[in-house]
Amino acid sequence: MLCREKQELEETQMLRFMEEKAEIKAHWEHVFSERESRLVQELESSQQALKGLQVQHETMLAEVREATRLQCQREWEAKLSEHKEMHDKPSDMETSQDGSSKEQDFALILQQEQEKHRTEIELLRQEFEAQISQLKADHERAVQEIIDSAMHGNIEEGQHRENEVVSPQEKDPGVEATLGQQESENLSYEGISKVTPILDVSSLSQSRMETCTATSMMESTVRLPMLEPVLELRNQLQYKEQEVAKLQQKIMEMSDVAGAQAPAVPADKVSILTCNVGDVVLLCYDEGHQNYVLFVLGPVLHFLHTECLETLGLKPGPGSTRKGWVLAEVVEKEYCQAKKPQNRYRVAVGTRFYRIKAKPWDKEAAIRREQQRRQSLKALGSLQATAEMSTSQDDQAGTSDATS
């Protein structure tokens, strides 16, 4: 009766846990979709503003070029007309010298005007570069804030899940610890999958900005820098994955403290507290279930898989008696639940149990390992004795030297 109540309580907690998980997952998906749409809108507005600035920049440059060209043309025509009038009139040597000096002055003035226009164009270019850099910095700052908030939310959700997973682990360590580990891994994968669209949008916006800028009319077109925060985002993702791994380790340690996991069984010794892959276990035939059952201390039953009967020599032949027990090594472990009233293990509907696969225990290999262990211990003892003797001899030699 207590076992059934315990199972019902575990099922209720599991259903509640899965419902809360689905609700939280849906909530975060909705939040991330809203953030992503808002970020896309901000990127589009930034692109439109950038395009407007580029169009304004090109228009102003075209106007400056045209005004400069017209002014230079007018000045050049005026100087040419003056020069032509001076040549048409009779003049002496002094007049020719005055004309040459005027030509030099005209060339100097023209050069000064060209330098002035170049300076104005350079100032306009620097102004537009500053505006574009400011827009780019604002965009990167917005992307960084959204990514930081998303990662912070994932970490808080992982901590909340850790607190929820610890309580069910005290009832069923094998399943709940696995669920806690999978949940933490899912949180890290969800955080990475949510950040990836943001990075794709940023890369797309960067390529569009570079394409628009590269098609400018001037050779001194502004070139946008590459997105430097991509490396920082990768480092942050690695850091968050390390934090998730630490949380998983913390969950396992808390399970150990709560008694959910028994201490590891030494090699080549029969385990009666745990049933993990690699453990040597004792299988006994149970008349009530008409199957081989693992002898282990705990409320959950462990049945031997029918595929392993022939491998372990437990399948009785005609006229032969069935073996009552056998030692075997666990190679696979599967968590199951009875769904039909008539089942091969003769358990009630809803009963949860483990089904294991095992291979024959290699007795000769165990004997060889024990002999090697003893030889290693013996060699280690001899080495320690030799080291102690050499240490004592060195001490005696040092004492004699000090005395002399």
N, C-alpha and C positions, 0 to 999 in steps of 0.2 A: 504493500500500500504506500509506504513512504517512497519507494523507488518510483512508483507511478506518479505520485504528487510532485516529486522532484523533476521527473521528465516533463510533466505538464508545465511546471513553473519555468523550466528551461526553454520549452517551446514558446511560451508566452513572452519571455524576455527576448528570445531570438526574433519573433515576429515584430515586437515593439522596436527592437534595434534596427531591423531592416526597414521598417516604416520611417523611423526617424532619419535613417541614412538617406532614403529616397527623397524625403522632404528637404533635407539640408542640401542634397545634391541639386535638386530642382531649383532651390532658392539661389544657390551660387551660380548655376548656369544662367538664370535670369539676370542676376546682377552683372555677370561678366558680359552677357549679350548687350545690356544697356551701356556698360562702360565702353564696349567695343564700338557700338553705334555712335556714342558721343565722341569717341576719339576719331572715328572716320569723318564725322562732321567737322571737327576741329581741323583735321588735316585738309579737308576740302576747302574750308574757309581760308586756311593759311596758303594753300596753293592759289586760290583766286586772288588773295591779296598780293602774293608774290608775282603772279602774272600781271596784275594791274600796275605794280611798281615797275616791272620790266617794260611794259608798254609805255608807261610814262617816261621811263629812262630813255628808251629808244626815240620817243617823240621829241624829247628835249634835245637829245644829241643831234637828231636830224635838223631841228630848228637852228641849233647853234652852228652846225655845219653850213646850212644854207645862208644864214645871216653873215657868217664869216666869209663865205665865198662871194656873196654879193658886195660886201663892204670892200673886200680886197680888189674885186673887179672894178668897182667904181673908183677906188683910189688909184688903181693902176691905169685906168683910162684917163683920169684927170692928170696924172703925172706924164703920161704919154702925150697928151694934148699940149701940156706946158712945154715939154721937151721939143715937140714938133714946132711950136711957135718960136721958140728960141733959135732953132736951127734955120727957120725961114728968114729971120731978120739978119742983116749983116752985122757981124760982131768981130771984134778983135780978139787978141790973145787973152785979155782979161775976161771978156765975156765967156770964152770957152772954159777958162778956169772956174768961173762961177757956175757954169753948167755942170762941170764934173763934180764940183762940191755938192751941188743940189742933188745930183744922182746918188752920191754916197749917202747924203742925208735921207733921201727917199728909201734907199735900200735898208738903212738902219731902222727907220721908222717901220717899214714893212716887217723886218725881222722882230722888232719889239712887239708889234701887233700879233704876229704868229705865236710868239712865246706867251703872250697874255691869253690868247685863245686856248693854247695847250694847257695852261695852268687852270683855266676855268673848266675845261673838259675833265682834267684829272680830279679836281675838287668834286665835280658832279659824280664821277665814277666812285670815288671814295665814300661819298655820302650814300649812294645807293648800295654799295657793299656793306656799309655799317647797318643800314636798314634790313638788308637781307640776312645778315649775321644775327641781328636781334630777333627776327622772326624765327630763324632756325634754332636759336638757343631757347626761345619760349616753347617751341614745339618739342624739343628734346626734353625740356624740364617737365612738360605735361606728360609725356610718355613715361618718363622715369617715375613720376609720382604715382601714376596709375599702376605701373608694374610693382612698385614697392608696396602699395596698398593691397594688391592682389596676393603677393607673396606673404604679407603679414597676416592676411585673412586665412590663407591656407595653413600657416603655422598654428594660429589660434584654433582652427578647426581640428588639426591633428592632435593638439593637446587636449581638447575637449573629448575627442574620440578615445584618447589614451585613458582618460578617467572613466569613460563608460565601459571600456573593454576590460579594465582591471577587475571589476566586480563579477562579470560572468566567468572570468578565468578560474575563480575559486571553486566553481562547480564542475566544470569540464575542462581541464587544462589542455588536452590535446587539440580540441576543436577551437576553443576560444582564443588560445595563443596564436593559432594559425590565422583565425579571422582578424585578430588585432594586427598581425604583421601584414596581411593582405590589405587591410584598411589603410595602414600607414603608407604602403607602397602606392595604393590607388590615389591617396591625397597628393603624393609627390608627382605622380603622373598627370593628375588633373591640373596641378599648378603649372606643370610644364606645357601641357596642351593649351591652357588658357593664355599663356604668355606668347606662344608661337604665333597666333594670328596677329598680335600687336607688332611683333618683329616683322612679319610679312608686310603689314600695312606701312610700317616705317621704311622698309626697303623699297616698296613700290613708290612711295612718295619721294624718296631720295632719287630714284631713277627718273621719275617724271621731272623733278626740279633740274637735274643735270641736263636732261634732253632739251628742256625749254631754254636753259641758259646757254647751251652750246650753239643754238641757232640764232644767236644775236647778230646784229649787223656789224658790230665793231670787233676788232681783233682783241681788244682789251675787255672781253666779256667776263662777267663775274662767274666764277666756278665755285659751286657749293662744296664744302668739305664732306668727307665720308662720315657715316654715323659711328662715332667713337664709342657710344655706350653699349654696342653689341657685345664687346668683350666683357664689359662690366656685368652685363646681364647673364652671360654664360657663367662667370665666376659666382654670381649670386645664386644661380640655379644649382651649381655644384655645392655651394655652402648650404642651401636648403636641403639638398639630398643628404648631406652629412648629418644635418639636424634630425631628419626623419629617421636615419639609421640609428642615431643616438636614442631617439624616442623608442624605437623598437627594442633596442638593448635594455632600456629602462623598464619596458613592459616585461621582458623576460626576467630581469632581476627581481622585479616586484612579484612575479609569479613564483620565483624560487623562494623568496622570503615568506610568501603566504603558504608555502607547502604544496603548491600545485605541481611542482616537479620534484621527483625524488633524485637523490644523488646518482651519478653515473655508476654503472656496474662495471667492475674491472673485467678485462677480456678473459674469455674461457671460464667464466663463472656464471652459473645459472641465475637469471634475473627473475625475481618474484615481485618486484615493485614497479618496474617499467616494462614497456614493450616497444622498443625503438628498433630501427633498422640496424642490424649488426649484433643485437643482443642474443645470447643463448638462452632459450626458454624450454620449459617442460610442458609437453602436450599430453593431456590425459583424455581418455574416452569417457563421455558423459552419456549415461543411458537415458536420462530425461530428455536431452536434446538430440540424442542419437548422432552426435558429431564429436569431433575432437575439439576440446576446449583448452585454451591456454591457462595454466595455473599462475594467476597473478592476483595480488591483493588490490581490490578496487571494486566499485559498483558496476562497472561496464564490462560486459562479456566480450571475450575475444575468441572467435571461431577460426578454425583452419580452413583455408580455401580447398575446395574439392579437387582442384587441379594438382595439388601437392601430395595427394594420398599415395599415388603410385611412386612418385619421386622419393618419398620418405619410407616406402615399404609398408604402408598402413592399409593398403587395399587387400582385404583377405581373399584368398583363392578358394576354390571349391574344396571343402573338407578340412580347411585350416582354421585355426582360431585367430581372433582379432587381437592385436597387440593392445595392451592396456595403457602404455605410455611410451614416449620417445623424446629424445633431446634433439632440438633443431635450432637453426640460426635464422632469424627474421630477415627477409629480403624486401618485403613490401607490406604496407599497412594501409587499409582502406576503411573509411568511416561510412557505415550503412544505417538504414532505417527500414524496419519491416513495414510493408505497405499492404500485404495480403494476409488474411487470417490463416490460410494454409500455406506455410512456408517450410523450407527444408530444415530450418534450425528450431522450429517449434517454439517460437516466441510470440508474444502478443503483438497486435497491430500497433505501430507507433514506437516499438522498442528500438532503441539505438544501440548499436554494437559495432565492434571492429571485426573486419575480416582480413586475415593476414596470410601472406605467402611465405613459406619457409623452405630452406634447403637442409640436407643432412649435415649434422655437426661433424666436422673433421676432427676426429679424436687424435689421429696421428700428428696432424699439424699442431694441435694444442700441446701435445707432449713435446714436440720439437721446440715450440715457443717457450715452454716452461724450462726446458734444458738450456736454451739460449739465455733466458733470463737469469738462471742460476749461474751460468758461466760469466755473464756480464757482471753480476754482483760479486762473484769471486774475483774477477779481474779488477774491478773497482776497489775491492778491499785490499788487494795486493798493491795497487797503485797508491792508495792512501797510506798504507804502511810504509811503502818506499819513500813517499813524500815526507812522512813524519820522521823517518830515520834520517833523511838528508837534512831536514830542518834542525833536528837535534844535533847532528854533526856540525852544521854551520854555526849553531849557537855555541857549541863547545869550542870550535876553532876561534870564534870571536872572543870568547872569554879568555882563552889562553893568550891571544894576541894582546888583549887589554892588560892582562897580568904582566906579560913580558914588557 
